[in-house]
Each structure stands twice: as structure tokens, then as C-alpha cells.
Amino acid sequence: MTQPPPPPPNQPPQGGSQPPQGGGFGAPQTPPPAGPPAPQPGYGYPGQQPNPYTVQQPGGYGQQGGYGYGYPGGPTVPMQAQQPGPASGGGGKVNAQVAIIVSAVVAIALIVGAGVWYSKSSGSDDGQNDTASSSGGTGGEDGGDEKGGTSSKGSEKVPSDPASKVLFQVPTPKVEKDDSVVVEGSWLTDDVYAKSGVAEIVGYDPAKGTKKWTIPLSGPVCQASRFMTDDNKTAVIFQPEMPDKNSSAGCSQVAAIDLTTGKKLWEETAKTGDQPIRFDNVTVSGGTVAVGSTSGGAAFDVESGKALWAPKPEDTCYDAGYGGGPKLVAVRKCGPYDQRQLHIQTIDPESGKVISEYRMSEGIEYASVVSTDPLVVAADVGDSAGDGSGISDFFSIDNKTGKLRNRISAPGDEYAADCDGISRIEDCSGIAVGNDRLYLPTEEHDGSGESYSRTNEIVAFDLATGKQTGQRADAGDGYTITPLRMDGGNVIAYKRPPYDKGGQIVSIDGGSFKETKLLENPATESVRDVESSMLPEYAEILYSQGRLYMSDVYASASSSGEQEYLVIAFGAGV
């Protein structure tokens, strides 16, 4: 996992409104008070949280430290699975807080990739949609076997003609000069393509791009759930007002939205003492909206907004964030900074009761939830990745028992996946999980064609054995391939093209690993210019039933004066 690519043209400038990262960045100015590394409740004192819009970017994009990964590594010791400790509150989960005073002079981590943005096209059995885009995979349907997996039929049809045309483009919203506003969040249902704008969410006709509805918000979206319910309800966190260039009200507001009707269902906050919590992470699982932060975690009923749990004054551990979708998984932090222990807990989404728990070795400060079913967690053990990706190892964990199934080494110089586990917990790109396998892209290397051509592959790891299956999907000379999501037992992937071609969407058979082209974009210069600014490393990509939607996660003033676009949509076989 090499350094991420240079920032796109709409990378937020220094001094402008910066992307909201909450209080998880930077080495603590002083260590937080010690707390016992136990899963039972406790609480520290509210820590000062930095203004997510005013932290400066000291170095080049993706440099170590620029992602906030320049911490001393903790010891690497064998992982141990332990049974969960008692929950309180009548079986409800007690969330926690450790006082963390965070330095504000850290780098801003660009939101790399879309993570897992879910559409309606391939619903799962458990009430959660499991069709993902961009990266970070889902469990999908288990079509695997002991010999490398068999393909279960996916929902994506092969069009009669994979050549696509541009369906529509959405211009970038106007913002102040030298300013940049987060516009994270995109979703796809049968009837709506929805995308965050500047302090709003807009629903578009998925074929024509005409506006169907608009949900105004009081401030910019900070983060959007990667999941939605079967009836198309999801959640976002956002600011209570528009920030200026040097200040922010913080990402304190949580709202559930109905993507079918275009209505905001409710808006809530949670507090530590009399101060609103600034959230870093939001997800949806079952009928629950869960939000995490350095002040602890909270949860709300997706329909009514009723509070299900919140931080308590006596907590000494805290829920930094959650992974959602088929199951709800908490990343719970216990202990002081230099003796941190992460508890990976599968919890009941209604009560918060701990179902199982896996304790990572002491000294691992950050972890990302890649998939909740099967449960896969990524971490940079001992800060050994060395490339800002946040990944040195993947941990395959049994949801039912909390036991470690296997630990998979993924050296940064060999694999190109990326996770921002500092505060966002569920922000991974370039990864898919299904068939009880982990699908990763390799780093780019020289191709076999003309001079300077580059290429890579997707390879598979068995989550039960931790070993490669031997399956390999080649990008082809001049192309770079990235897994986006599962489609049943197949892998949907995006191929970044060479300079004179359009990008492609392919389906990779989970058994044979045979590639089938589903879509190929126009190779005209004007279209390539837009597509090349929205690649998987730093954009949101959704594909379903012959339509591809690519969108930015920042809106900023054009540096060239030319028209720039928030969204470009393609359709194949139309």
C-alpha cells in the first residue's frame, strides 16, 4: 500500500473549511487518564476536541504523519480472544469515554474512496442491503467452498452492449473562493440517486438526473452512513451551522433521512455533561443509527429518533465508533494512550448488549471495521505499514465466539487497500469481503506492454486459513483494478484506464475468477477529464444494473475557472 495518489483538484486548501475528522487526530498533548482495560462500563472526563475545520495540513497528501499515523508503535503480541464483560443498564451496552486531549496541528486525511455505499439491488436476508460500492466489502452471500470458492448468482446483468454514454452531470455547488466544503454521501435505490450537496441532500432521477427532492441541512455533512435499511432509510452527521474559514460548530447533529420520500425523519444530539458530542462516525444496522466519538458512542432508533444508549459519566472505556450493515460492531477503546487496548465487540443493535468480544493486543491504537459479517478488522500493528494506509494486518474474527479465526499480513508495499481508522472506523477503500474471502488489489507494477505502462491484480485470501486462494484477476496492461463490492458470490470491480481509454466496470466470478465486462466509459477527452478526477482513492463510486455514478466528496471553487462537476453518471446498453 503505497502513498495515496496526489489530491484531486478539489482538495481543500489550507486555511479553508477543512474536512471534519473530529477529535481522533494527532498525538495527545498529554496522556489520557488510565482506565482499566475491561469491557464493563466506566467513564472519564470530557476531553477537549479539536475544531475539525481548522486543523492545518503540514505535509504532502498521504505522507506518514499527514494521516496522523506517526505514533510510537505498541508491542506486537499474540492476539487473545476473551469473553465479554458484563453489560449494565438491564442488558444495555454502556458506552465509555477516556479523556483525550488532542493536538490540533495535524494533517487532514482526505476521505479516500467511498467506502461502502449501499444500493437496493441485492438485498440480504437480514434486513440490510448488501450491495456495496467503492470499497470496503460486505459479507454478501457465501458461495465459497474449500477449494477457492464457487460463484453464487449475482443480480448484475450483462448488458447487450457494455459501451456507456453520459446520462447526466451535476455541476459542483458554488462555494467561496479558497474554501472547500465536505459533500460526502451518496446512495442508490431503485428510484433515486441521492447525493450530499453543500448543507443539503438532493435526490435525483437515476436515469435523467432531474431533481426529485431536496433535504436542507443547517450545516455541511461531516459523514454519511454507508448503509441503509431495506426501506431506504439512512443517516448522516452534520454541523449545526455553516462554518467560517477558521471555525466550526463541530459535527454534533445526527439525522435520519428517508431516501424514498426525501424527508428528514428526525434530528438529534448527544451530550457529555452540558456539551454536545462531536461525532466522528455514523452507521446503520437493523433499525439502529449508531454514532461514535472520542467522547463515547450513542445510538438512536432509525424510525423515531428515540435514544437507545449514550455515554455515562462513570465510564472509563468508550466506543470510538461502529461498523454497521448486517451486524453492529463496536470498536471500544480502553486504557491510557500508551497502554491502549481495543475491544472489538459484536453487539445487539437494539439493546447494545455485547454478544461477543475480541481484545486486540495492547498498543494498537486504531482499527477499522472492514466487514461485520463475516467480521474483518484492519489495523496498522506497530505502525509498520509505513505508507499512511492504516493497514499492516487484517483480523478475521468469529462473530459468535469472539475468537480470532486468522490474522492476515498485508504489507503496505504489496497491497493497495486503504483505511482511515484514526477516527472514522468504517472508512476503508479498495477492499471487498464475500465467500468467506478477503479481496485485495495489489500495488501497481510495470506492465508488459509499451513503455511506462502500469498494471495490478486482485487476489483473494481465505478468511478461515489466512492464506491466498491462488485466485488472481489481472487488470490488463495500462489498467489498474480496484474491488468495489460483492454481488452475490461475484466481485464488482472498477478498472482505472490508461490515458486514452475510458474506465470499466467488471464482474469477477467468485469461483473461476473470470472477468466479464459490464460497462466501458467513453474515451473522449472531456469525459476522461471528469472521470479521472473521481477515482476510487478519493471519490464515491456506485454501480448497479448498467449504471455507474461517480461523485466527489469535496466542493471547492474551480482553480482553473472551468466548469467542474460534483457527479457524473454513465449508462451502458442504453
N, C-alpha and C positions, 0 to 999 in steps of 0.2 A: 504494500500500500504506500505508494509514493506520495509526495506532496500533492495536495489537490491542485486542480488547474488554476490558472490566473483568474481573478474575479471577473465576472461578466461586466458589460458596460454599465449596468445599473447598480454596481456595488456601492453601498453607502459611503459617502466621503467622510473624512474625519471632521468632527465638529457638527455634523448634521444629526438628524434624528436617527439613532442607531438601532439595530435590531434588538428586540427585547430578549435578554438572556437571564434576567433575574439575578438572584444572589449567589449563583453557583460558581462564578468565575473568580479566578485569581487565588494565589496563596493567601491563607488567612494572615492578617496582620498580627493577631495573637491567637494561640491555640484556643479552641472552644473548651469549656469545662468538661472534665471527664464524666463519662456516664457508663454504667455497666453495659457490656455488650450482650444484653439479653433481650428477648423479644417482648417481655412484658412491659407495660406502659411506664411512662415517666416523662418528664418534661424539663426542658432547660428554660432559659430566659430568652426573650425575643432578641435575635441578632440584628444588627444594622444591615440593611440590604442596599446594595448599590443601585444607583439610577441606571436602568438598562439602556437609556438613550444617550448617556453622556460619557460612558467609558470610551477611551481612545484606542485606536489601533496602532500599536507601536511598530509593528513589523510587517513584512510582506505576508500576503494571504497564505495561510496554511503552514507558516513556519512554526516549529515547536515553540511553545510559549504563546504564539499567536492564537492557539486554540485553548490556552490555559492548561496545557499538559506538562508544564515544566516543573512538576513537583518531584520531590525525592521519592523514589520507589520504595514500597514496603517489602518485607520479606516474602519470598515465594515459598510457601509450604504446602504440603498435601491438603487438598480440599476435604472438608468433613461435612457430612450431612447430619443435621441434628433435628430432633423433633421440635415442633413449635412450642413456644412457651404459652402460658395461659393468656387468654384474652379477657378483657374486662367489659363491664357495661352490659351484662346479660348476654354475653357471647359476641358483642360487637367489638370491632377492632379498635384499639386505642392507638391513635397516631401520635407522633412524637416530634420533639424539636430539640436540637442541640444548638446552643448559641454559637453562631458563626459570624465572625466579623471579616468581611471580605474586602480585599483591596480592589479599588475601582480602576486602577491603572493596569488594565489587562487588555488583551486583544479581543476583538469581536470575532466570534466564529460564524462564518457565513452559513446560512441554512443550506446544507449540502443535500441536494436531492429532495424529493418529495416525501421520502419515507413511504409509508403505506397508506395510500388514499384509496378508499374502497368504493366500488360500484355495486349495483344491484344485480349484475348479470349472472353471478354464480353464487347464489345463496348457499349457506351451510346449514347443517341440521340443527344448530344450536341457537338459532335466533340472531346470528350475526352474519352480515355479508362478508364473504371471504375472497372477493376479487380485488386484488391489490394492484396499485401502480407503483411506479418508480423504484421502489426497493423495499427492503426490509420485508420479509415474506410472511405468509401465513402458513398455518398447518395444512390447509387445503384438504383434499380427500386423500386418504392413504392408499395409493395404488401400488405400493412397493412390494418387493419380495426380497429374499436373502441374496439374490444374485444381481442386484443392481437396479431393481425397480421395474414395474410394468406400468404402462400408461393407462390411467383411467380417463374415460372420455371427458374432454373439456367442453365448455359451452361456446368457445370461439369457433366460428365457421370460417372456412377458407373462401374468400371472395372469388368470383369468376375472373376478376381482373384486380391484382393487388396494386396496380398503379393508382395513386391517390391524387386528389386535387384539393386545393384550399377551400374549405367550407366557409370559414369566416375568420376575421381577425378582430380583436378588441384593442383599441388604442390604449396606451399607457395613460393612467389618470394624471391630470396636471398636479404638480407639486411645486413648492417654492424652489427657486434656484439654489443649488448647493445643498438641497435637502433630500432625504430619502425616507420613505415610509414603508413599513412592512405590510405586505399584502399576501400573507401566507394563507393557504387553504383553498382546496378545490375538491369537488365531489361530483360524481356522475351517477344519476339514476336512470330509469327507463325514459323519463320525460324531461329531465332538467340537467344541464351542466351548470354547476354553481361555482362561483369564484369570488374570493375576497377582493374588494377594492380598497380605496382609502376611506377607512371608517365606515365600511358598508359591506354587505354580501349581496351579490347580484345573481339571479337565476336566469339562464339563457336557454333558448330553444337549442337542443343539442345538434340540430342539423342546419338551422338558419342563423343562429347567433342573435336573434332578436330577443330583447329583454322581456322576461315573463314576470319578474317581480324584483323588488329591492328591499333589503332589510337594513335600515340605517343603524349605525352604532355611534356611541358617544366619542369613541377614540379608535385608534388603529388596532387591528387584530394583532395579538402577540404570538399566539399559536392556535392551531386548529386541530381538532381530533382527527385521527387517521381512520376512524371507524364511524359507522352509523348503524342504527338499528334497522331491522327488517322493514319498518315502515318509514324509513328515510329521515330519522331524527338524528342530529349530531350536536356538537358543542364546540364553542370557541372560548378563549380567554382574550381580553382586550383591555385597553386603558379607559378610564372614566372620562377622559377629555383629550383633546388634541394637544400633543406636547409642543414646546418650542424647541429651538435648536440646542438648548443647554439644560433642559429639564424634562422630567417625565413624571406623571402621576403614578406610574407603576402599573403592572398588569394585574389589577385587582378584581376585575369583573369577570364573571362566568355567565355564559348564556347558552341555553339550548335553543336550537332552531329546527324548524320543520322544513325540509327541502322540497316537499311536495306542495305545500300551501304558501311557502315564502313568508312564514310568520315566526317571530321570536316568541318562544313559549314562556320564557322567564329569564330573569337576570338576578344573580345573587353574588354575595361576597362572603368571605370568612375572615375572622379576626384572631389575632393574638393580643389579648388584653383589649385595648381600645383601638389598636392599629390594624387596618386591613392588610391581609396577607398578599404579597406579590407573588403570583403563581408562575411557575416555570414550565408546567407540563399539564396537558389535559388529554383525557382519553374517554372512550365509551365502551362499556361491556355490559351485556344484558340490558337492564333498564337503568343503569347507573352511569352518571358522569363523575369521574374521579379526577381530582386536581392535586398536584404535588408541588412542594416548595421547600426551601431551607427552613421554613417555619413549621413544616409538617404538612400532612395531607388532609383533604376533606373530600366529601362525596355528597351528591345530590341525586334525587330521583329525576330521571330524564323527562318524565311527563309533567310533574308538578313543581319541581324545584325544591321539594322537601329535603332538609338536611339529613343525611344518613349518618355521618360521623364528621368530626372536626378535631383539631389538636386540643389537648388538655393541658392545663398548667403544670401537672405533675410529671409529664412525660420526659424521659431522658433519651429516648431514641426518636427518630422522626422519619416519616415517609417522604423521601425525596421526590418520588414520582411513581407513575404506574404505567404498565403495559396493558392494553385492552384487547378488544375483539372477542374471540371465542372464550377466553378466560380473563380474569383480572389478576394481575401480578404486581405486587408492590416491591419497590427497591427501598428497603428500610435501612437507615444508617444509625449505627450505634458506636459509642466510644469517641474519644477526642481525635483530633486530626491525625496525630502521629500514631494512633492505635485504632484506626477506624476498622470496623467490621461491617460488611454489607450482608443483610439478610434478604434473600430472595424468597418472597412469600406468595404462594397462590392463595387467594382469599375469596370468600363468598362476596359477590358484588352487592348483595342486598344488606347483609349484616356486617360485613367486614371481618367476619370470623376467619381466623387463619386455618387453612386446610392442610397446608404443608409448608415446610421451610427448609431452605438450603443456606448454610452460612459459608460465605466465601472466606478465604484466608485473610488474616489481618494484614492491613497495609494497602489493600486495593481500595482506592478512594472512589472510583467511579465505575459504573456498569450501565450498559444499555440493554433493554429488552428487545430482542430481535423478533421473537415469536412467542406467543403464550401457549399455543397448542399445536405441535409439541413445544415445550418450553426450551428456548435457546436464549442465552445471555452472552453478550460480548463485553470484554474488559481488556484494558491495557495493563497487564500484570507487570509491576515493577517499572512502569514507563518504558517498556522495552520495544514498543512498536517503532518509535523513532521517526514517525512520519506525520504526526498530527492526526492520524486516522482514529485513534481511540481503541484500536483493536490489536492485540497480540494473540488472544486466545478466545475461543468460543466454548461455552459450557452447556452441555446437553443435560437437562435436569428432568427427573421424573416428577410430574405434577402431583401425583397421588401420594408418594412417599417422601418427596423432598431429597431423594438421594441423587448423587451425581452419576449420570449414566456414562458420560465420557467428556474429556477435555480435548479440544481440537486446537492444535497450534496453527496459527495463520500468520506467518512472518510478514511484516509490512513490505518487504522488498519482493514478495512473491504474489500477494493478493491485493486487489484494488478496492475492496469494500471500505466503507467509512461509517463511523458512528460518532455522534456528539453526545457522549454520556455525561458531560460535565453537569448539566442541569436539565436537559430536555428528555432524558431517559429513553424515549421511543423514537429517536431521530437517527435512523440508520439508512444508508443508501447502498445500492449495488449488492443486495442480498435477497435471496428467496429461500423459503423453507417449505417443504412438502414431501410426500412419500417417505417420511422419516429421514429426510436428507437435507443437507445444507448445500445450497448452490452459490458458488462464489466466482467472480471474474478474476482472472489472473492479471498481473501487471502487463502493460504493453511491452512488446519486444519487436525487434526487426522482423519485417515480413519477408516473403520470398520473392516478391515482385520487383518493381522498379526501385531505384534508389530512394532511400529515406521513407519507404512505406513502413507503417507500423500496424500491428495487429495484436490480438489476445484471444483467450478462450474462456469458456465457463466450465468449471469442474464441479464434481459432486462429492460430498463427504457423507458417509453413513453415520447417523447420529447415535446408533447403538454401539458401533465398533470404534468410531472416531477416525476411521481410515477412508481414504479415497476409494470410490467405487470403480474407478477406471473409466467412467463416462467423461466425455470431453466434447464440447461443441465449439468449433472454430468460428471466429468472426469472419474470416476471409481477408485476403490481402487488402490493406488500406482501411479496413473497418475495425471498430472496437465495440465489443458486445458487452452489455450490462443486463443482468437479470432484473426484471421489474416485479413480477408476482407469479403466483401459481394460477393455473386454470385447470381445476381437477388435478390430474397427475402430470400435466404438462407445464413447462416453464415458458412464460411470456417474456421476451427479451427485446431490448432496443439496440439497434446497430447504429452507432455514430459513423457517418460516412466519410470517405475521402473528400477532398476539396471540390471535386467536380461531379458529385452524385448526391442524391437525397438519402435521408435516413430510412431505416427499415424497422418494421416490427416482425418478429418471427416467433413461431411456436416450436418449442423443443420437446419432442416426445420423451416422456419420463422413463421409458424403457430402452428404446433404441437410440435415443438422443438425436434422432433425425430431425433436421430443421425444415420447417415449412414456412415460406414467406406469406405473411398475412397482409402486408402493406408496404409500399415503397413510395416515398415522397418525391415531388418534382425536383429536378436538378437545376432549375433556373436560378440565376444568381440572387434575385430578390427574395425568393423563398428560402434559399440556403442561408442567406444572411440572418433571417429571423430564426430559423431552426437552430443555427449554430450558437445563438445566444441563449438557448433554452435546453441545454444538455442535462443529462441525469445528475451530474455532480452538483448542480446548483439551480435546479428548477423542479417543477412538478409535472409528471407525465402520467396521463390516464389513457388507457386503451380499452375499448370494448366494441365488439361487433362491427369491425371495419372502420371505426372512428378513433382518431388519435387527437388528444388535447394536450398541448404543451403550454405552460404558463410560468411567469416569473413570480418570485417571492418578494421582490422589492419594486417600488415605483419611485423613480427619480427623474429629474429633469434631464433631457437629452443633452449630452455634451457636444454633439455634432450639429444640433438644430434639425436633424432629420426625424421623421416620424418613427417612434418606437412602439412596440406592442406588448400588451400585458398577456394576451392569449393568441395562439394560432391553432386552428383546428383543421384536421385533414380527414377526408373520407375516401375509402377505397371501394371499388366496384360500384361507383355511383356515376 
